[in-house]
Amino acid sequence: MVRDVGKTVTKAEATQTGGVGRRLGAVAFRLLLVVAVLAGWAGFELHAERAQAAAQLQDFAATAASGFDAFISRFTAVTGQFGGVAVAPHNRVDIAVRMLQLEPALTPAENLFLYNAAGQFIAATLPLLPDDANVSRHAWFEAAAAQVGEPLYAATADAPLGEGAGVIVSRTIGDPAGAPAGVIGTFLAWPVLRALVTPSGLPPGSTIRLVSAHGTAPMLTFTVGVATNHPLLDKALTWIGETPSISATAHLPGGLIWNVVGPAFTGLTPTQLHTVIWHGALAALGVVILLWLLRPRRRPAPQQATEAPPAPVPELEWGWEIDSRGRLVGVAGNAPEPLLAAIGTNFLSLLAKDERAEHLREAIAERTPVHDLELAIILPGSPRGTPRRFRVSGRFVADTGGFWGTAEEIAAMEPIKEAAD
């Protein structure tokens, strides 16, 4: 309880300041909820778009595997035509003619070659170079000869027929008796292989790596197109625990591993991109406003130059305060001692029943101020309920819904005057 009038006024001002702070706190809390919803929405969209891009990339991996598998199926069908053929130098012309007839079915490959079981050249659809006459010591031939009846894919820098580096696709064939008679195959130069394993519509910026299951170093690495960078979206993905890149892997026939890595937002449509950016920008704006509302505030300095100094408080003046239900909740200053016992009771019940008491009741009900209203108050413990007279001023307090003000006792010899409305 405050004990003087000056402190009573300070309490009211502090109550008003606290009310403003509570209102700003409520606004900040609501804004925080909105920011959280917008940030969560943007984060969900980022995650959903990344998941959609990853699913599309996996579809491209399946397309690459399907395209390569179709080529291997054609290769198997063509080379199967030579099963049971007698692999001997005197059959070179007949074998070469047959190869030329079947070669178009191997597109995009443009060659076909055959070596006997000892690695000696038998026939091909392209002219033979001197160094290609015997490949018995070449790693690809040794591996192919060991994989009876199975396709083999191996990187090589000394490909047959002088076509440079690429991948040899080969398999063994048997003689009429079924014994291994030779190795037949085709050669895919790097540009041909690149076109074969690049699905149409792959997002720009995607990097493809082709690796053999028999080794760890990439056989072929290249990037498709140029990626559109989205550094802010990439950072946002990192903030929500996602990686800004996506990848997909496919196992191609014969032990080749196809892998693609691309940026998460390369495949976004303009509409999807604008939606994600718009929601993210709203969340960022909400954070800025929230920080502004929660910034530290300085209390204004007392306005001594523009406001008149407060009038001296009379010795007999005291403060009073009631709540929204009319109960006396505090007194201050030189309040009559018996009034302390009345705290918690209905203040209006202490008034003598006359016109001035009704005037105060109406002012409290209508929340209008009163000035110098002269009232008769029956203090607790008064002999035979004798009232004492006071001059009362007060006003409505919005934060509590009650009234507070000051009172001054009127001397007994001073007649009570009718208070002006």
C-alpha positions, 0 to 999 in steps of 0.5 A: 500500500502506498503511504503518500499522495506523491507515491500514489500518482507515481503508481498510477503513471507506472500502471499506465506505462505497464499497460502500454508495455503489456499491450506491446508484449501482446502485439509482439507475441501475436506477431511472433506466432505469425512469423513462426507460421510463415517461417514454418510454411516457407521451410515446409515449401523448401523441404517439399520442393527439394523432395520433389526435385530429388524425386525427379532426379531419381526418375532421370536416373531410371531413364538413364539406366533404361536407355543403357539397358536398351543398348545392352539388349541390342548389343546382346542380340547382335553379338548373339548372331555370332554364337557357334561361328568358327573363329578362324582367319579364313572366315574373316571376309564372311564375318566382316560382311555379317558385321557390316549388316548387323552394325546399324542395330548398335546405334549409337555405337558405330563399330564391331570387332572380333578377336579369337581366344588368343587375342588375335584380330579376326574381323572388324567393321573399321580398318585395323591398326597395327597395334590392334592385331593382338590384344591378349595382354590388354586388361579389358581382353583378359577380363572379358575372356574371364567373363564367359557369356557376360557383358563386360564394360571397362575404361581403356585408353588404348581402345581397338581400332584407334578411336581413342579413350572410351568404354569397351562393351564385349562378351565371349562367344563359343565355337560350334562345339560350345567352347570359348572361341573368342571375344566380340565387342564394340567401342563407345568413345566418351562423346558417344557414351556421354550422349547415351547416359544423358537423359533428355530434360536433365536440369542444368547444372547436373553433374554426371559421374560414371564409375565401374563397379570394379574401381573407385575412380570415375570413368567419365565426369561431365556437367550438363548446362549451367546451373542457376544459383539460388544462394539465399535458398541454399542457405535457408535449406541449410538452416532447416537441416537440409543440403542444398544439393540432391543426388541420384544413383542407378546401377547400369547393366554390366557393373557400371554405376551412374550417379548424378548430383545437382542443385536442389532448386535448378528445376523450380518453375518461376511460380514455385520460386516466387512462392518460396521467396515471397513467404521467406521474405514475409517471415524475414519482415516479421522478424524485423518488426518483432525485433523493433517492437521488443527493442529496449525503450528509454523512459521519457525525462520529466517535462519540467520546462513545459509543465507547471510544478506541482502544487504543494500538497496540503497537510491534511490531503490524502489519496484513495483508490477503489477497484472496478467493484467499488472496493477500497484497495488503498489509501495514502498520505494523511488518511484518517486512521479509521479508514485503514480498517475499511480497506477491502470494503465497499467505499460507497457504503461509507457515504452518507445518503445524500445528493453528493453521494449520488453524484459520486456514484453516477460519476463512477458508473459513467467513468467521469471525473469529479472535482472538489465534491464535498461528501459526508463519510461515516468512518468505521468506529465513529460514535453513533455513526457521526459523519466527517466531511471531506472535499473529494476529487478523482478520475477513472483508471482505465487499466484497473477499471477503478477510480483514484484521487485525493481527499481533504477533510473540511473543518467542522465550522465550514458549512457544506456547499453544494458541489457544481455538476 
